[in-house]
Every structure is written in C-alpha cells, then in structure tokens.
Amino acid sequence: MMYAAFRSIGAYVPAKILTNAELEVMVDTSDEWITKRTGIKERHIAAENETTSDMGVKAAELAIERSGLDKSQIDMIVCATISPDYFCMPSTATIIATKLGLEKVTAFDLSAACTGFVYALSIAKAFVESGMKKNVLIVGAERLSAITDYSDRGTCILFGDGAGAAIISATENKSEAIIDIHTGSDGAYADLLMTPNGGSGSVHDALDREAAGCFMQMKGNETFKVAVRTLTNDVVEILEQNNIASSAIKHFVPHQANYRIIKAVGDALNLADEQVVLTVEKYGNTSGASIPMAINDIYEAGRLQEGDLMLLDAFGGGLTWGSALVPFAGKGI
C-alpha cells in the first residue's frame, strides 16, 4: 500500500516589516491595544513589485532543495491563496510552475482562506495514496497587504505577507504516513469574514462601494467566538478518533491568527507551552501561509526532528476549518 509522507518544509517572508508603532501613525490604535487583543507585534509586507507567486516560488525552492528531490520529480502543484496574482485566471499555481521551470505539471489553486494549507495537504494525500501522483508541492502564499484596508483599524493590524511550501511524497513506510486529516465548512457564516466584491454574487452601484468591497472585511467578535469553539471541537475529535493523547503531540501548529484563540485551544487540550508553536507575534495572520511558515520556523530552529508528530489546526473565511495529524518524515526515517 502507498502512503503520503510530509517530506520537507520551506518558507519565505518579505524584507519589509510593519510594526505596531508604525500602525499607530496610520490609524487610531496603539501597540498596547494590538498586543493585548492579538499578540501581534509586527508583520512583513511584500515589496511593491513582489507578487504572491514570487513569494511562493522562493518557499517552494527551499522545500524542494530540502526534500532531496530534483524539481523535475514534482508532478503536481497546489497553491492555497486568497490573494492570487490574478483573481480569475491564470491560477497562481501555474505561474509558480513556470517560474520553477516545470512544464506540463498539474497545477491549480484552491480557496479555503486560512484553512487553505490543510485543504491542500488533504488533496495531496489523496492524490498520492491513489497512485495518481508521487511528489506533490503544496504552497500557501499570501500578499494580504494587497487586499487590506489600511484605514480599517479592525483588520489592518492583523494581516501580513509571506509564503510556505511543503513536499508530500509517496512512501511504503507506514510510520512516515500522514495519519489523518479533517476538513469542513459552513457557508452560513460567510459574512463573518469575506471580501465581498469581485465575483458574480456581488453587484455594486457605486465606485466607492465597489472599491471598498475589494478589501477584507471581518466581524471580529463573532469570528473569535466561532473560531475557538470550532477549532477546539475539531482537534478533540481528530485525537479521539485516532486514539492519540494530546501528550503524544510534539508540536501543535495552529493557524497564527490571534494569540488569544491559540491559547484557548491549547488550554482546552491541556497542552504544555513547549508543545504550542507561536509565530503570530512576528508575522501576524498570513492566512494560507501561516501554518507552513510556523512549521518552517521550528524546523530552522532545530526543534522539528524526523518522526516528530505534528497536530495542525486551522480556521478561516468560508467558514472553513481543518486539522491534521502529521509525522515529519524528512528525507526518510
């Protein structure tokens, strides 16, 4: 039987940093308020000529190098993003493929907001285990600064830019296999977090309304409550269904949206501080790039070792959510 293994990780963040102190000049807010409410101190912002695909390529190149594969062995690319290079077509994944020098490779985008990387992981697992593909590159890449309203203090403090990528490869070694992935959605809560303009479901009669609708809009308090409840229920369920105790989790890697949400879920699972991966302070919310960027951080710090069990957990606009039990396979245990 063929299994899917999480082989490698890579990430990229732009050089420019936007601090809370700089935001204090832009909108009516303060470093104290932002830190207390979100845990965020700074976020990275893409250069003017830096696209989502540019960042995705840099993360992908690092993941490919660390996997030990030649890039010609990649036979599918899935890009999770809500800030693509082009909103209709072509997909950002096809642009990433071309910039990597890959021809005739299966490539497509998916839109699941902050849960995008977990969704991409589930797709890669399915393709590999079915035998249709052998080495899948999954990318979470976001230039959220392009769809952030920097006059809206409720959202502009939250979001940053960056990319993360991973290689999911076929293996016959069950000990390397991705154990389980849960994904779900509920469109009844769609208005809690959305960009209302740009699709066939949004008709505006004034240019100012049309422009405003291109930015992310969020009902913060309602989103917070649903996120904590949904994330907690989902991770409890995936652990119970796989008979895995929370103490067996080496790294809990949640979507890095808000420290208070992460803390609430970690406490519900009785996780120790050293089990919880936190990067929200220095990157903010990077949506689909958030989880792979966090995994990359612990990898580069020497904390992620072959065989370590990760529990991924995400929640995003849609609403969407997902969790995954993933051993880090590396180049082979």
C-alpha positions in Angstrom: 0.0 0.0 0.0 1.2 3.5 -0.8 1.1 6.2 1.9 1.7 10.0 1.8 4.6 11.4 3.7 5.4 15.0 4.7 8.9 15.2 3.3 10.1 18.8 3.7 9.2 22.4 4.5 10.3 25.8 3.3 9.2 29.4 3.8 9.8 33.0 2.7 9.0 36.4 4.2 9.5 39.8 2.6 12.2 42.1 4.0 9.9 45.0 4.9 8.4 45.0 8.4 5.4 46.9 9.5 5.4 47.5 13.3 2.7 48.3 15.7 4.4 51.7 16.2 4.0 52.5 12.5 0.3 51.5 12.6 -0.2 53.9 15.5 0.6 56.7 13.0 -1.8 55.3 10.3 -4.9 54.5 12.3 -6.4 55.1 15.8 -4.7 52.3 17.6 -1.8 51.5 20.0 0.9 48.9 20.4 -0.6 48.0 23.8 -4.1 47.5 22.4 -2.9 45.4 19.4 -0.6 43.3 21.6 -3.3 42.7 24.2 -6.0 41.8 21.7 -4.0 39.8 19.2 -0.4 39.1 20.4 0.9 40.6 17.2 3.9 43.0 17.3 4.9 43.2 13.6 4.1 41.7 10.2 6.1 41.5 6.9 4.9 43.4 3.8 5.7 42.5 0.3 7.7 44.9 -1.9 5.8 46.9 -4.5 6.8 44.6 -7.3 6.7 41.4 -5.3 3.7 39.1 -6.2 2.2 36.1 -4.4 3.7 33.8 -6.9 7.2 35.3 -6.3 6.9 34.5 -2.6 5.5 31.1 -3.3 8.4 30.2 -5.6 11.0 31.2 -3.0 9.3 29.0 -0.4 9.0 26.2 -2.9 12.6 26.2 -4.0 13.7 25.8 -0.4 11.2 22.9 0.2 12.4 21.2 -3.0 16.0 21.6 -2.0 15.4 20.2 1.5 13.4 17.2 0.1 16.4 15.9 -1.8 14.3 15.7 -5.0 15.1 17.1 -8.3 12.4 19.6 -9.2 11.6 17.6 -12.3 10.2 14.9 -10.0 7.4 17.2 -8.9 4.2 16.1 -10.7 1.6 18.4 -9.1 1.4 21.8 -7.5 -1.4 23.0 -5.4 -1.4 26.7 -4.2 -3.7 27.8 -1.4 -4.3 31.5 -1.5 -6.9 34.2 -1.2 -4.6 36.9 -2.7 -3.6 35.3 -6.1 -1.6 37.1 -8.7 -4.9 37.2 -10.8 -8.3 36.8 -9.3 -9.9 34.9 -12.2 -7.1 33.4 -14.3 -4.5 32.2 -14.7 -4.0 30.4 -11.4 -1.1 31.3 -9.2 0.0 27.6 -9.2 0.5 27.7 -12.9 2.7 30.8 -12.6 4.7 29.2 -9.8 5.2 26.1 -12.0 6.5 28.2 -14.9 8.8 30.3 -12.6 10.2 27.0 -11.3 10.8 25.8 -14.8 8.3 23.0 -14.7 6.3 22.1 -17.8 3.2 20.1 -18.2 2.8 19.6 -14.5 -0.7 19.5 -12.9 -1.2 22.9 -11.2 -4.2 24.6 -9.7 -5.2 27.0 -6.9 -7.7 26.4 -4.0 -9.6 29.0 -2.0 -10.2 28.0 1.7 -8.7 31.1 3.3 -6.8 30.4 6.5 -7.5 26.7 6.2 -6.0 26.6 2.7 -2.8 24.7 3.6 -4.7 21.9 5.5 -7.1 21.6 2.5 -4.1 21.4 0.1 -2.5 18.8 2.4 -5.7 16.7 2.2 -5.7 16.9 -1.6 -2.0 16.0 -1.9 -2.6 13.0 0.4 -5.5 11.8 -1.7 -3.6 12.1 -5.0 -0.5 10.3 -3.6 -2.4 7.5 -1.9 -4.5 6.9 -5.0 -1.3 6.4 -7.0 -2.1 9.3 -9.4 0.9 11.4 -8.2 4.2 10.7 -6.5 5.6 14.1 -5.4 3.2 17.0 -4.7 4.3 20.5 -4.0 1.8 22.3 -1.8 2.2 26.1 -1.3 0.4 28.5 0.9 1.2 32.0 -0.3 -0.4 35.4 0.5 0.1 39.0 -0.3 -2.7 40.1 2.0 -1.4 43.7 2.1 -3.0 43.9 -1.4 -6.5 43.3 -0.1 -6.1 45.0 3.3 -7.8 48.4 4.0 -5.2 50.3 5.9 -7.9 52.8 7.1 -9.8 50.0 8.9 -8.1 49.5 12.3 -10.1 46.3 12.9 -8.3 44.4 10.1 -5.2 46.3 9.1 -3.4 45.4 12.4 -3.9 41.7 11.7 -2.5 40.7 8.3 0.9 40.2 6.8 2.5 38.7 3.7 4.6 35.5 3.2 4.7 32.0 1.9 5.3 28.5 3.0 5.7 25.2 1.0 6.0 21.5 1.6 6.7 18.4 -0.4 4.3 15.5 0.1 5.7 12.2 -1.4 4.7 8.6 -1.8 6.1 6.1 0.7 5.6 2.4 1.5 6.7 3.1 5.1 3.6 3.4 7.2 5.5 5.0 10.1 6.1 8.0 7.8 2.5 8.3 6.7 0.2 11.3 7.3 -2.2 9.8 9.9 -5.4 11.7 9.3 -6.9 15.0 8.0 -10.2 16.5 8.8 -11.7 19.4 6.8 -15.1 21.1 7.0 -17.1 24.2 6.1 -20.2 26.2 6.9 -21.3 28.9 4.4 -24.0 30.1 6.8 -21.2 32.1 8.5 -19.8 33.5 5.2 -20.4 37.2 6.2 -18.2 37.0 9.3 -15.0 37.2 7.2 -15.1 38.0 3.5 -14.1 40.2 0.6 -17.5 41.0 -0.9 -16.6 42.4 -4.3 -15.2 40.8 -7.4 -17.5 37.9 -8.0 -20.8 37.2 -9.7 -22.6 37.3 -6.4 -21.7 40.9 -5.7 -23.2 43.8 -7.7 -22.4 47.4 -6.6 -23.9 50.5 -8.0 -21.2 53.0 -6.9 -17.4 53.0 -7.5 -16.6 53.8 -3.9 -18.6 50.9 -2.6 -17.0 48.7 -5.3 -13.5 49.7 -4.2 -14.2 49.1 -0.5 -15.6 45.7 -1.3 -12.3 44.6 -2.7 -10.8 44.6 0.8 -11.1 42.0 3.6 -14.0 42.7 6.0 -14.4 41.0 9.3 -16.8 40.8 12.2 -14.2 40.3 14.8 -16.1 39.4 18.0 -18.4 36.9 16.2 -15.5 35.3 14.4 -13.5 34.9 17.6 -16.3 33.0 19.3 -16.9 30.6 16.4 -13.2 30.1 15.9 -12.5 29.0 19.4 -15.4 26.6 19.5 -14.8 25.1 16.1 -11.1 24.7 16.5 -11.3 23.1 19.9 -14.0 20.6 18.8 -12.1 19.7 15.7 -8.8 18.9 17.3 -10.5 17.0 20.2 -12.4 14.9 17.6 -9.3 14.0 15.4 -7.3 13.0 18.5 -10.1 10.8 19.9 -10.9 9.1 16.5 -7.2 8.2 16.2 -6.7 7.2 19.9 -3.9 9.7 20.3 -3.4 11.6 23.6 -2.6 15.3 23.5 0.6 14.4 25.4 1.8 12.5 22.3 1.8 15.7 20.2 5.3 17.0 19.8 4.2 20.2 18.0 0.7 21.8 18.0 0.8 24.1 15.0 -2.3 26.2 14.8 -3.2 28.9 12.3 -1.5 32.0 13.6 -4.4 34.4 13.7 -4.7 35.6 17.3 -2.8 34.6 20.4 -6.0 34.5 22.5 -7.5 31.9 20.1 -4.4 29.8 20.2 -4.2 30.0 24.0 -7.8 29.0 24.4 -7.5 25.9 22.2 -4.2 24.9 23.7 -5.7 25.1 27.2 -8.7 23.1 26.2 -6.3 20.3 25.1 -4.1 20.6 28.2 -1.1 21.3 26.1 2.2 22.5 27.7 3.6 25.8 26.4 6.5 23.9 24.8 4.1 21.9 22.6 2.4 25.0 21.1 4.1 26.7 18.1 3.7 30.5 18.2 4.8 32.9 15.4 1.9 35.3 15.4 4.0 37.9 17.2 6.4 38.4 14.3 4.3 37.5 11.3 0.7 38.4 12.1 -2.0 36.5 10.2 -0.7 35.3 6.9 -3.8 33.1 6.1 -2.9 30.1 4.0 0.8 30.7 4.5 0.5 30.7 8.3 0.9 27.1 9.2 3.8 26.2 6.8 5.6 29.4 7.9 5.2 28.3 11.5 6.5 24.7 10.7 9.4 26.2 8.9 10.3 28.3 12.0 10.6 25.3 14.2 12.5 23.4 11.5 15.1 26.1 11.1 15.3 26.4 14.9 16.3 22.7 15.1 13.1 21.9 17.1 11.4 19.8 14.4 13.0 16.3 14.0 12.3 13.3 11.9 9.5 11.3 13.4 8.0 14.2 15.4 4.2 14.2 15.4 2.5 17.5 14.5 -1.1 18.5 15.1 -2.2 21.1 12.6 -5.3 23.2 13.2 -6.9 26.0 11.1 -10.0 28.1 10.8 -10.8 30.7 8.1 -13.2 32.5 6.0 -15.9 30.5 4.3 -16.2 29.5 7.0 -13.7 26.7 6.7 -11.8 24.6 9.2 -9.4 21.7 9.3 -7.0 19.6 11.4 -4.3 17.1 10.6 -2.1 14.6 12.4 1.2 14.6 10.5 4.5 13.0 11.4 7.5 14.8 10.0 9.1 12.3 7.6 12.1 14.4 6.4 14.1 12.6 3.7 13.4 9.3 5.4 13.3 7.9 8.9 
